[in-house]
């Protein structure tokens, strides 16, 4: 569980009036692959050479477009759960074992004995003594601890309760079953970040039920009113409304908090779904519940493994229900369901920074004029009382406590401060070092080794870090593992764009994380020589690299490809809707030419010269979308025609190439795009 820092000074709320539209279906949802059966011995068990007294317990499966599977396992030993025994197995489509990543590099997790010298009751008492909450209950489970040192028998003591500031507590205390010493301790509810209501007027996907509307979308994101309850199990009352106009923008309306909470949940789901190909927190196509009006003047919000909960802030006048809060806290849920990074040591900093990274990503994705995307954490809440943000990604040390550079002592810091180096890495890899302005905010990012880093574009680095989180890291991964995993992920995702890997690698060096076995192949990125910097440019690799609406990248024979068998088939539905596909690349600053080209074929059932259905090639740079041309049913042609556009004006910048198609409610028009290119020289 993750929560906000207590005692926040909340800024003035911005009026928010919401007009909803009827329920919309999820776009691009990709349910998680069915989990394999627990294997003992099983094929993976045998291939890994594990002892017969160990059992693999599958937790999740992530499948690449080419069929490669990344199966994440927990382990048991002689029937006991192993803390720190998790691992990730990578298998080819044919089932061949390609690689395995054991947590902390540990293959052997067996304890010396299954007999505890310390009584369970004594361990439970030790755990209860460490809790600062009003205790509801405390229980202990005999486990094997393999997170550090020699694997040994231990008790995982969980003490639940409520702290004096109304925050729920679920404290884990790992007690050595031989000596009674405390090995490790962490609370599932820990500090997070966020800001207040600054999203302006938004649109929600509410659901009609009889004569009323519910604050619930068809995916399963919904919002309830706790009415002051501090129960961890209370569902709250689902918000309903007679006219589908929600809230007033003021805290005096109970609906207003619900508006921002629901908006944040919907945008966070949409970001993960459309940008990263993850169908929500659990990757199964379902949303999450948001609970508002928790407690009395509670200045926090938290994620408890199943839902978001928001307090109403100081004086119950500033509900902590912004998009940043939702994205940051719900991203803790994604971390729980992927790497499972423990909230302690280096892993704790990686965990917290991951939520900052994706909180920032969702803020940019939402593209709200009321709260533009930036690399400042909590910039709207005025937590310091002087208008400064809670954290700075360009130079984390500006908050007075976070580190800019990784050191051997990073693991000893609170996760909010040990997150500093990875936040710094994200800025450097995305934007580069030195001074620059993004969305009107000035930054000046230094390096710890005196180097100059050239950024490879924020959206590229978001994808690299998500792949690292979901396929490379385990529960106690450290900064060295993060560097190894991110470089490997960059090479896997962008094999034809060396600039991305170079940015990832050089940014880790720039935050002083030592080099490991992974590298980008040596040297600096060579100057452009006229090559196409778009990946999967002819779509022959299927629905990979390009992101957007599920379905248009296809080998369906209903429309011919120009070359090969795959193409981008936009429209052709004969019903109202919009489809998009996009890819982000960086045009080198040394380019002397940069030409975007593609071939398009248009057929239609419409008649006349009126444009009913349209397709627009676009470029998005620093949040600004430029339409290069507009094609419609009136431009129908039975053969492919090549179109070209000069993009040299964008050299040195991260550019998103985007195709957007909009169709009206009757008569189809098909826009088929193939053989794209962004050639630079």
C-alpha positions as CSV (number, residue, x, y, z in Angstrom):
1,X,0.0,0.0,0.0
2,X,1.3,3.5,-0.9
3,X,0.3,6.8,0.5
4,X,1.0,10.5,0.4
5,X,3.3,12.4,2.7
6,X,1.3,13.5,5.8
7,X,0.7,17.2,6.6
8,X,0.6,18.5,3.1
9,X,-0.2,22.2,2.6
10,X,-2.7,22.1,-0.3
11,X,-3.0,24.8,-2.8
12,X,-6.3,26.4,-3.9
13,X,-8.7,24.1,-5.8
14,X,-9.4,24.9,-9.4
15,X,-13.1,24.9,-10.4
16,X,-14.0,21.7,-12.2
17,X,-17.3,21.2,-14.1
18,X,-17.8,17.8,-15.7
19,X,-20.1,16.8,-18.5
20,X,-19.9,13.0,-19.1
21,X,-20.6,10.9,-22.1
22,X,-22.2,7.5,-22.2
23,X,-20.0,4.5,-21.5
24,X,-17.3,3.9,-24.0
25,X,-15.5,0.6,-24.6
26,X,-11.9,0.0,-23.8
27,X,-9.4,0.5,-26.6
28,X,-6.5,-1.8,-27.1
29,X,-7.1,-3.9,-23.9
30,X,-4.8,-6.9,-23.9
31,X,-5.8,-9.4,-21.2
32,X,-2.9,-11.1,-19.4
33,X,-2.0,-14.5,-20.7
34,X,-3.4,-17.4,-18.7
35,X,-1.0,-18.4,-15.9
36,X,0.6,-21.7,-16.2
37,X,0.0,-24.3,-13.6
38,X,2.2,-24.4,-10.5
39,X,5.2,-26.4,-11.6
40,X,6.6,-29.2,-9.4
41,X,8.6,-30.5,-11.0
42,X,7.2,-29.2,-14.3
43,X,9.2,-28.2,-17.4
44,X,10.5,-24.9,-16.0
45,X,11.4,-26.5,-12.7
46,X,13.4,-29.2,-14.5
47,X,15.1,-26.7,-17.0
48,X,16.2,-24.5,-14.1
49,X,17.7,-27.5,-12.2
50,X,15.8,-26.6,-8.9
51,X,15.8,-28.9,-6.0
52,X,12.9,-31.3,-5.6
53,X,11.8,-29.7,-2.3
54,X,11.2,-26.4,-4.2
55,X,8.0,-25.5,-6.0
56,X,7.4,-22.7,-8.6
57,X,4.3,-20.6,-8.1
58,X,3.4,-18.6,-11.2
59,X,2.5,-14.9,-10.5
60,X,2.2,-13.3,-14.0
61,X,3.0,-13.8,-17.7
62,X,3.9,-11.0,-20.2
63,X,3.9,-12.1,-23.8
64,X,5.8,-10.1,-26.5
65,X,4.4,-9.7,-30.0
66,X,6.8,-12.3,-31.3
67,X,5.5,-14.9,-28.8
68,X,8.3,-14.6,-26.3
69,X,7.0,-15.2,-22.8
70,X,8.3,-13.6,-19.6
71,X,6.9,-15.8,-16.8
72,X,7.3,-14.4,-13.2
73,X,7.4,-17.0,-10.4
74,X,7.4,-17.0,-6.7
75,X,8.8,-20.0,-4.9
76,X,8.1,-22.3,-1.9
77,X,10.6,-24.6,-0.1
78,X,9.2,-27.7,1.7
79,X,5.8,-26.0,1.6
80,X,7.0,-22.7,3.1
81,X,6.7,-19.4,1.2
82,X,10.1,-18.0,0.2
83,X,10.5,-14.2,0.6
84,X,13.0,-13.1,-2.0
85,X,12.7,-16.3,-4.0
86,X,11.1,-14.7,-7.0
87,X,12.5,-15.1,-10.5
88,X,11.6,-14.3,-14.2
89,X,11.9,-16.9,-16.9
90,X,12.1,-15.8,-20.5
91,X,11.0,-18.5,-23.0
92,X,10.7,-18.4,-26.8
93,X,7.5,-18.9,-28.6
94,X,8.5,-22.6,-29.1
95,X,9.0,-22.9,-25.3
96,X,12.8,-22.9,-25.3
97,X,14.3,-21.4,-22.1
98,X,16.2,-18.3,-23.2
99,X,17.2,-16.7,-19.8
100,X,16.4,-16.6,-16.1
101,X,16.7,-13.8,-13.7
102,X,16.8,-15.0,-10.1
103,X,16.1,-12.4,-7.4
104,X,19.4,-11.0,-6.1
105,X,21.1,-13.6,-8.3
106,X,20.1,-16.4,-5.9
107,X,19.2,-19.8,-7.3
108,X,19.4,-21.7,-3.9
109,X,16.8,-20.7,-1.4
110,X,16.7,-23.7,0.9
111,X,17.0,-23.2,4.6
112,X,19.1,-25.4,6.8
113,X,16.1,-26.6,8.8
114,X,12.3,-26.4,9.0
115,X,12.2,-26.4,12.8
116,X,12.0,-23.0,14.4
117,X,13.8,-22.3,17.7
118,X,11.8,-19.1,18.4
119,X,8.1,-19.6,19.2
120,X,5.5,-18.0,16.8
121,X,4.0,-16.1,19.7
122,X,7.4,-14.4,20.6
123,X,7.8,-13.4,16.9
124,X,4.3,-12.0,16.8
125,X,5.0,-10.0,20.0
126,X,8.2,-8.6,18.4
127,X,6.3,-7.4,15.4
128,X,3.5,-5.9,17.4
129,X,6.0,-3.9,19.5
130,X,7.4,-2.2,16.3
131,X,4.0,-1.0,15.1
132,X,3.0,2.6,15.8
133,X,-0.6,1.9,15.0
134,X,-3.7,1.1,17.1
135,X,-3.4,-2.6,16.6
136,X,-6.3,-4.6,15.2
137,X,-4.5,-7.9,14.9
138,X,-1.0,-9.4,14.5
139,X,-0.2,-12.7,12.9
140,X,2.9,-14.6,11.9
141,X,3.7,-17.0,9.1
142,X,6.7,-19.3,9.1
143,X,8.6,-18.6,5.9
144,X,12.1,-18.8,4.4
145,X,13.9,-15.5,4.1
146,X,16.1,-15.3,1.0
147,X,16.1,-11.5,0.4
148,X,19.6,-11.0,1.9
149,X,22.4,-13.1,3.5
150,X,22.1,-16.8,3.9
151,X,18.6,-18.3,3.3
152,X,17.1,-19.0,6.7
153,X,13.9,-19.8,8.5
154,X,11.9,-16.8,9.7
155,X,8.5,-15.4,10.6
156,X,6.7,-12.9,8.4
157,X,4.7,-11.0,11.1
158,X,2.0,-8.7,9.8
159,X,0.5,-6.2,12.2
160,X,-2.5,-4.3,11.0
161,X,-4.1,-1.2,12.5
162,X,-4.6,2.5,12.1
163,X,-2.0,5.2,12.9
164,X,-2.7,8.4,14.8
165,X,-2.9,10.4,11.6
166,X,-5.7,8.0,10.4
167,X,-3.5,6.2,7.9
168,X,-4.0,2.4,7.8
169,X,-0.9,0.3,8.6
170,X,0.1,-3.2,7.5
171,X,3.5,-3.6,9.0
172,X,5.7,-6.6,8.0
173,X,8.4,-7.6,10.4
174,X,10.6,-10.5,9.4
175,X,11.9,-12.2,12.5
176,X,14.7,-14.7,12.4
177,X,13.2,-18.0,13.7
178,X,16.6,-19.1,15.1
179,X,17.7,-16.0,17.0
180,X,14.6,-13.8,17.3
181,X,16.4,-10.9,15.7
182,X,14.5,-8.6,13.3
183,X,15.9,-9.2,9.7
184,X,13.8,-6.7,7.8
185,X,10.7,-4.5,8.3
186,X,8.4,-2.5,6.0
187,X,4.9,-1.1,6.0
188,X,2.8,-1.7,2.9
189,X,1.4,1.8,3.4
190,X,4.2,4.2,2.8
191,X,4.7,7.8,1.7
192,X,3.8,8.8,-1.9
193,X,3.3,12.1,-3.8
194,X,0.6,13.9,-5.7
195,X,-1.2,17.2,-6.1
196,X,-4.7,18.6,-5.7
197,X,-7.6,19.4,-8.1
198,X,-6.0,21.1,-11.1
199,X,-7.4,19.2,-14.1
200,X,-10.0,21.8,-15.2
201,X,-13.1,20.7,-17.1
202,X,-12.9,17.0,-18.0
203,X,-15.0,14.3,-19.6
204,X,-15.9,11.1,-17.9
205,X,-17.2,7.8,-19.1
206,X,-20.2,7.4,-16.8
207,X,-22.8,4.6,-17.0
208,X,-26.6,5.1,-17.2
209,X,-28.6,2.9,-14.9
210,X,-32.4,3.4,-15.2
211,X,-33.1,7.1,-14.6
212,X,-29.8,7.8,-13.0
213,X,-26.1,7.9,-13.9
214,X,-23.3,6.2,-12.1
215,X,-19.7,7.4,-11.7
216,X,-18.5,4.1,-13.3
217,X,-17.1,3.2,-16.7
218,X,-17.4,0.0,-18.6
219,X,-13.9,-1.1,-17.8
220,X,-14.6,-1.2,-14.1
221,X,-13.1,2.1,-12.9
222,X,-15.6,3.5,-10.4
223,X,-15.7,5.9,-7.5
224,X,-17.4,5.7,-4.1
225,X,-18.0,8.1,-1.1
226,X,-16.7,6.8,2.2
227,X,-18.3,9.7,4.1
228,X,-15.6,9.9,6.7
229,X,-15.1,6.2,7.3
230,X,-11.5,4.9,8.0
231,X,-12.4,1.3,7.5
232,X,-10.0,-0.6,5.2
233,X,-12.8,-2.9,4.0
234,X,-15.7,-0.4,3.5
235,X,-16.7,-0.1,-0.1
236,X,-18.4,3.3,0.2
237,X,-21.5,4.5,-1.7
238,X,-21.3,4.6,-5.4
239,X,-21.7,8.2,-6.7
240,X,-24.9,8.7,-8.8
241,X,-26.4,11.7,-10.5
242,X,-29.7,12.5,-12.2
243,X,-28.4,14.8,-15.1
244,X,-24.9,13.4,-15.7
245,X,-23.3,16.7,-14.8
246,X,-20.9,16.0,-11.9
247,X,-19.6,18.3,-9.2
248,X,-19.2,22.1,-9.0
249,X,-15.4,22.4,-8.9
250,X,-15.7,23.3,-5.2
251,X,-15.0,21.0,-2.2
252,X,-18.4,21.8,-0.8
253,X,-19.8,19.5,-3.5
254,X,-19.1,15.9,-2.5
255,X,-19.1,14.9,-6.1
256,X,-16.1,17.2,-7.0
257,X,-13.6,14.9,-5.3
258,X,-15.2,12.0,-7.1
259,X,-14.8,13.7,-10.4
260,X,-11.0,14.1,-10.1
261,X,-10.6,10.6,-8.7
262,X,-12.5,9.0,-11.5
263,X,-10.8,11.1,-14.1
264,X,-7.4,10.2,-12.8
265,X,-8.3,6.5,-12.8
266,X,-9.6,6.6,-16.4
267,X,-6.6,8.5,-17.7
268,X,-4.1,6.2,-15.9
269,X,-5.8,3.1,-17.3
270,X,-5.8,4.7,-20.8
271,X,-2.1,5.6,-20.6
272,X,-1.0,2.1,-19.7
273,X,-3.4,0.6,-22.2
274,X,-2.6,2.7,-25.3
275,X,1.0,3.6,-24.6
276,X,2.5,0.5,-23.0
277,X,0.1,-2.2,-24.0
278,X,-0.8,-3.1,-20.4
279,X,-4.6,-3.6,-19.8
280,X,-4.7,-1.9,-16.4
281,X,-3.0,-2.5,-13.1
282,X,-3.5,-6.3,-13.3
283,X,-3.2,-6.5,-17.1
284,X,-6.6,-8.2,-17.3
285,X,-8.7,-5.4,-18.7
286,X,-10.3,-4.3,-15.5
287,X,-10.3,-1.0,-13.7
288,X,-10.0,-0.1,-10.0
289,X,-12.1,1.4,-7.3
290,X,-11.4,4.9,-6.0
291,X,-12.7,5.8,-2.6
292,X,-13.0,9.5,-1.6
293,X,-13.8,11.4,1.6
294,X,-11.7,9.1,3.8
295,X,-11.5,10.1,7.4
296,X,-11.6,13.6,8.8
297,X,-9.2,16.3,7.4
298,X,-7.0,13.4,6.2
299,X,-4.1,14.8,4.2
300,X,-3.1,11.7,2.3
301,X,-4.1,9.2,-0.4
302,X,-3.0,5.6,-0.6
303,X,-3.1,2.4,-2.7
304,X,-3.8,-0.7,-0.7
305,X,-3.4,-3.4,-3.4
306,X,-6.9,-3.3,-4.7
307,X,-8.1,0.3,-4.7
308,X,-7.3,4.0,-4.3
309,X,-8.4,6.0,-1.2
310,X,-8.3,9.8,-0.9
311,X,-8.5,12.1,2.1
312,X,-10.1,15.5,2.0
313,X,-7.0,17.4,3.0
314,X,-6.5,20.2,5.6
315,X,-9.8,21.4,6.9
316,X,-11.6,19.0,4.5
317,X,-11.3,21.7,1.8
318,X,-8.7,20.3,-0.5
319,X,-9.4,16.6,-1.5
320,X,-6.2,15.0,-2.7
321,X,-7.8,13.7,-5.9
322,X,-5.6,14.9,-8.8
323,X,-4.4,13.0,-11.8
324,X,-0.9,13.0,-10.4
325,X,-2.0,11.2,-7.2
326,X,-4.0,8.6,-9.2
327,X,-1.1,7.9,-11.6
328,X,1.6,7.8,-8.9
329,X,-0.3,5.6,-6.5
330,X,-1.9,3.3,-9.1
331,X,1.6,2.8,-10.6
332,X,2.5,1.3,-7.2
333,X,-0.1,-1.2,-8.1
334,X,1.6,-1.9,-11.4
335,X,4.9,-2.4,-9.6
336,X,3.3,-4.8,-7.1
337,X,2.0,-6.9,-10.0
338,X,5.2,-6.9,-12.0
339,X,8.6,-6.6,-10.3
340,X,7.2,-6.5,-6.8
341,X,10.0,-4.2,-5.7
342,X,10.3,-4.2,-1.9
343,X,9.9,-0.8,-0.3
344,X,13.3,-0.9,1.3
345,X,17.0,-0.5,0.2
346,X,17.8,0.3,-3.4
347,X,14.5,-1.5,-4.4
348,X,12.5,1.0,-2.4
349,X,14.0,3.9,-4.3
350,X,13.4,2.2,-7.6
351,X,9.8,1.5,-6.5
352,X,9.1,5.1,-5.6
353,X,10.9,6.5,-8.6
354,X,8.8,4.2,-10.9
355,X,5.6,5.9,-9.6
356,X,7.2,9.3,-10.1
357,X,8.2,8.3,-13.7
358,X,4.7,7.1,-14.6
359,X,3.0,9.8,-12.7
360,X,4.9,12.3,-14.8
361,X,4.1,10.2,-17.9
362,X,0.4,10.2,-17.3
363,X,0.5,14.0,-16.6
364,X,2.1,14.5,-20.1
365,X,-0.3,12.0,-21.6
366,X,-3.4,13.8,-20.2
367,X,-2.1,17.0,-21.9
368,X,-4.3,19.3,-19.8
369,X,-3.9,23.0,-20.3
370,X,-4.8,23.4,-16.6
371,X,-1.9,21.2,-15.5
372,X,0.6,20.7,-18.4
373,X,3.1,17.9,-18.2
374,X,6.4,18.7,-16.4
375,X,9.3,17.0,-14.5
376,X,8.3,18.5,-11.2
377,X,6.7,16.3,-8.5
378,X,3.9,17.8,-6.5
379,X,4.3,21.3,-8.1
380,X,0.7,22.3,-7.5
381,X,0.3,21.5,-3.8
382,X,2.8,24.0,-2.3
383,X,3.9,21.5,0.3
384,X,6.7,23.8,1.4
385,X,4.6,26.8,1.6
386,X,6.7,28.8,-0.8
387,X,5.5,27.5,-4.2
388,X,8.3,25.0,-4.6
389,X,7.5,21.4,-5.7
390,X,8.1,18.3,-3.6
391,X,10.7,16.8,-5.9
392,X,12.7,17.8,-9.0
393,X,13.6,15.2,-11.6
394,X,16.2,17.3,-13.4
395,X,18.2,17.8,-10.2
396,X,16.7,15.9,-7.3
397,X,19.0,17.4,-4.6
398,X,17.2,20.7,-5.0
399,X,14.6,19.4,-2.5
400,X,17.4,19.3,0.1
401,X,17.3,15.6,0.8
402,X,17.2,13.5,-2.4
403,X,20.4,12.3,-4.1
404,X,21.4,13.3,-7.6
405,X,23.9,10.4,-7.9
406,X,23.8,6.8,-6.8
407,X,26.2,5.8,-4.0
408,X,26.7,2.7,-1.8
409,X,24.7,4.6,0.8
410,X,21.6,5.2,-1.3
411,X,20.0,2.0,0.0
412,X,20.0,3.4,3.5
413,X,17.8,6.4,2.6
414,X,14.0,6.8,2.8
415,X,12.7,5.6,-0.6
416,X,11.5,9.2,-1.4
417,X,15.2,10.3,-1.3
418,X,16.8,7.1,-2.7
419,X,14.4,7.6,-5.7
420,X,16.4,10.6,-6.7
421,X,19.0,9.0,-8.9
422,X,16.5,7.1,-11.0
423,X,14.3,10.2,-11.3
424,X,17.5,12.0,-12.4
425,X,18.2,9.2,-14.9
426,X,14.7,9.5,-16.4
427,X,15.1,13.2,-17.0
428,X,18.6,12.8,-18.5
429,X,17.6,9.9,-20.7
430,X,14.5,11.6,-21.9
431,X,15.6,15.3,-22.3
432,X,19.4,15.3,-21.9
433,X,21.7,17.2,-19.7
434,X,22.1,21.0,-19.3
435,X,19.6,23.8,-19.6
436,X,16.4,23.5,-21.5
437,X,12.7,24.5,-21.3
438,X,9.8,22.1,-21.6
439,X,6.2,23.2,-21.6
440,X,7.3,26.6,-20.3
441,X,9.3,25.2,-17.3
442,X,13.0,25.8,-17.2
443,X,15.4,22.9,-16.2
444,X,19.1,22.6,-15.8
445,X,20.2,19.0,-15.3
446,X,23.8,18.2,-14.3
447,X,25.7,14.9,-14.6
448,X,27.7,13.2,-11.9
449,X,30.6,12.4,-14.2
450,X,30.9,15.6,-16.1
451,X,29.5,14.1,-19.3
452,X,27.0,15.4,-21.7
453,X,23.9,13.3,-22.3
454,X,21.6,13.6,-25.3
455,X,18.0,12.6,-24.6
456,X,16.2,10.1,-26.7
457,X,12.6,11.3,-26.0
458,X,10.4,10.8,-23.0
459,X,8.0,8.4,-24.6
460,X,10.8,6.1,-25.7
461,X,12.3,6.1,-22.2
462,X,8.9,5.4,-20.6
463,X,8.7,2.2,-22.8
464,X,12.2,1.2,-21.8
465,X,11.5,1.6,-18.1
466,X,8.2,-0.3,-18.3
467,X,9.8,-3.2,-20.1
468,X,12.6,-3.2,-17.5
469,X,10.0,-3.2,-14.7
470,X,7.9,-5.9,-16.2
471,X,10.5,-8.3,-17.6
472,X,13.8,-7.7,-15.9
473,X,13.5,-6.6,-12.2
474,X,12.7,-8.7,-9.2
475,X,11.7,-7.9,-5.6
476,X,15.1,-6.8,-4.2
477,X,16.7,-5.5,-7.5
478,X,19.2,-2.7,-7.0
479,X,20.4,0.2,-9.2
480,X,23.0,-2.1,-10.9
481,X,20.2,-4.5,-11.9
482,X,18.2,-1.5,-13.1
483,X,21.1,-0.4,-15.4
484,X,21.5,-3.9,-16.8
485,X,17.8,-4.4,-17.3
486,X,17.2,-1.0,-18.9
487,X,20.1,-1.3,-21.4
488,X,18.9,-4.8,-22.4
489,X,15.3,-3.5,-22.7
490,X,16.4,-0.6,-24.9
491,X,18.2,-3.0,-27.3
492,X,15.1,-5.2,-27.4
493,X,12.6,-2.4,-28.0
494,X,14.7,-0.2,-30.4
495,X,17.1,-2.5,-32.3
496,X,17.3,0.0,-35.2
497,X,17.5,3.2,-33.0
498,X,20.9,3.1,-31.3
499,X,20.2,6.6,-29.9
500,X,17.8,5.2,-27.4
501,X,20.2,2.7,-26.0
502,X,23.0,5.3,-25.9
503,X,20.8,7.7,-23.9
504,X,19.8,4.9,-21.5
505,X,23.4,3.8,-20.9
506,X,25.0,7.3,-20.7
507,X,22.3,8.5,-18.3
508,X,23.0,5.6,-15.9
509,X,26.7,6.5,-16.1
510,X,25.7,10.1,-15.5
511,X,24.1,9.2,-12.2
512,X,27.2,7.2,-11.2
513,X,25.8,3.7,-11.5
514,X,28.8,1.5,-12.4
515,X,28.9,-0.3,-15.7
516,X,28.0,-4.0,-15.8
517,X,27.9,-6.6,-18.5
518,X,25.3,-4.9,-20.7
519,X,26.3,-2.2,-23.1
520,X,25.0,-0.7,-26.3
521,X,27.8,-2.1,-28.4
522,X,30.4,0.6,-27.8
523,X,31.2,4.0,-29.2
524,X,28.9,7.0,-29.8
525,X,25.9,7.1,-32.1
526,X,27.2,7.5,-35.7
527,X,26.0,10.5,-37.7
528,X,22.9,9.9,-39.8
529,X,23.7,8.4,-43.2
530,X,20.3,8.5,-44.9
531,X,18.7,5.5,-43.1
532,X,15.0,5.2,-42.1
533,X,14.8,5.8,-38.3
534,X,11.2,4.5,-38.1
535,X,11.1,0.9,-36.8
536,X,8.7,-1.8,-38.2
537,X,8.2,0.7,-40.9
538,X,6.4,-1.7,-43.2
539,X,4.4,-3.3,-40.3
540,X,5.7,-6.8,-41.2
541,X,6.6,-7.4,-37.5
542,X,2.9,-7.1,-36.7
543,X,1.4,-4.9,-34.0
544,X,4.8,-4.0,-32.4
545,X,6.7,-0.7,-31.9
546,X,3.7,1.3,-33.2
547,X,1.1,2.1,-30.4
548,X,-2.5,3.2,-30.4
549,X,-5.8,1.6,-31.2
550,X,-5.8,-2.2,-31.2
551,X,-6.6,-3.8,-34.6
552,X,-5.4,-1.5,-37.5
553,X,-2.0,-3.1,-37.8
554,X,-3.1,-6.2,-39.6
555,X,-2.4,-8.9,-42.2
556,X,-6.2,-9.2,-42.9
557,X,-6.6,-9.9,-46.6
558,X,-9.6,-7.7,-47.0
559,X,-7.3,-4.9,-48.2
560,X,-4.0,-5.5,-50.0
561,X,-0.6,-4.5,-48.5
562,X,1.7,-2.6,-50.8
563,X,4.6,-4.9,-50.0
564,X,4.6,-8.0,-47.8
565,X,1.4,-9.0,-46.1
566,X,1.0,-6.5,-43.2
567,X,-0.2,-2.9,-43.3
568,X,-1.9,-0.2,-41.3
569,X,-5.7,-0.4,-42.1
570,X,-7.4,2.6,-40.6
571,X,-11.2,2.9,-40.8
572,X,-13.4,0.7,-42.9
573,X,-15.9,0.2,-40.1
574,X,-18.9,2.1,-41.4
575,X,-19.5,3.4,-37.9
576,X,-18.5,6.5,-35.9
577,X,-15.1,6.3,-34.3
578,X,-11.5,7.3,-34.3
579,X,-8.4,5.1,-34.7
580,X,-4.7,6.1,-34.2
581,X,-1.2,4.6,-34.5
582,X,2.0,6.4,-33.6
583,X,5.7,5.9,-33.1
584,X,8.3,8.3,-31.4
585,X,11.8,8.8,-32.8
586,X,14.5,11.4,-32.4
587,X,15.7,13.3,-35.4
588,X,19.5,13.8,-34.9
589,X,20.6,17.3,-34.4
590,X,23.2,16.9,-37.1
591,X,20.7,15.9,-39.8
592,X,20.8,17.9,-43.0
593,X,17.5,16.4,-44.3
594,X,14.6,14.6,-42.7
595,X,11.8,13.3,-44.9
596,X,8.7,11.5,-43.7
597,X,7.0,9.4,-46.4
598,X,4.4,6.7,-46.7
599,X,2.1,5.0,-49.2
600,X,-1.6,5.3,-48.8
601,X,-4.5,3.6,-50.6
602,X,-8.1,4.9,-50.0
603,X,-11.4,3.2,-51.0
604,X,-14.9,4.3,-49.9
605,X,-18.6,3.6,-50.0
606,X,-19.3,7.3,-49.7
607,X,-20.1,9.4,-52.8
608,X,-19.6,13.0,-53.8
609,X,-16.9,15.5,-52.8
610,X,-18.0,16.1,-49.2
611,X,-15.4,14.9,-46.7
612,X,-17.2,12.5,-44.3
613,X,-14.3,10.3,-43.2
614,X,-10.7,11.6,-42.8
615,X,-7.2,10.5,-42.1
616,X,-4.5,12.9,-41.0
617,X,-0.7,12.3,-40.9
618,X,0.5,14.3,-37.9
619,X,3.6,15.0,-35.9
620,X,3.6,15.7,-32.1
621,X,6.5,17.6,-30.6
622,X,6.7,18.8,-27.0
623,X,2.9,18.2,-26.7
624,X,2.0,20.2,-29.8
625,X,0.2,18.4,-32.6
626,X,0.8,19.5,-36.2
627,X,-1.4,18.1,-39.0
628,X,0.7,17.6,-42.1
629,X,-2.3,16.9,-44.5
630,X,-5.9,15.7,-44.4
631,X,-7.1,12.9,-46.7
632,X,-10.8,12.0,-47.0
633,X,-13.2,9.8,-48.8
634,X,-13.1,12.4,-51.6
635,X,-9.5,11.4,-52.3
636,X,-10.3,7.7,-53.0
637,X,-7.8,6.0,-55.2
638,X,-7.6,2.3,-56.2
639,X,-3.8,2.1,-56.0
640,X,-1.2,3.2,-53.5
641,X,0.1,6.8,-53.8
642,X,3.3,8.0,-52.0
643,X,3.1,11.1,-49.8
644,X,6.2,13.0,-48.5
645,X,6.8,15.8,-45.9
646,X,9.9,17.7,-44.8
647,X,10.5,17.4,-41.1
648,X,14.0,19.0,-40.9
649,X,12.6,21.8,-38.8
650,X,12.3,19.2,-36.0
651,X,16.0,18.1,-36.0
652,X,17.4,17.5,-32.6
653,X,14.0,16.8,-31.1
654,X,11.8,13.9,-30.2
655,X,9.1,13.5,-32.8
656,X,6.0,11.4,-32.6
657,X,4.8,10.3,-36.1
658,X,1.0,9.8,-35.8
659,X,-1.8,8.7,-38.1
660,X,-5.3,9.7,-37.0
661,X,-8.5,8.5,-38.7
662,X,-12.0,9.6,-38.0
663,X,-15.1,7.9,-39.5
664,X,-18.7,9.0,-39.4
665,X,-21.7,6.8,-38.5
666,X,-22.5,5.5,-42.0
667,X,-20.7,4.1,-45.1
668,X,-17.1,2.9,-44.7
669,X,-13.9,4.5,-45.9
670,X,-10.6,2.6,-45.6
671,X,-7.3,4.4,-45.4
672,X,-4.5,1.8,-45.8
673,X,-1.0,2.9,-45.1
674,X,2.2,0.9,-45.8
675,X,6.0,1.3,-46.2
676,X,6.5,4.3,-43.9
677,X,9.8,6.1,-43.7
678,X,11.5,8.9,-41.9
679,X,14.7,9.1,-43.8
680,X,17.5,11.3,-42.4
681,X,20.9,12.3,-43.8
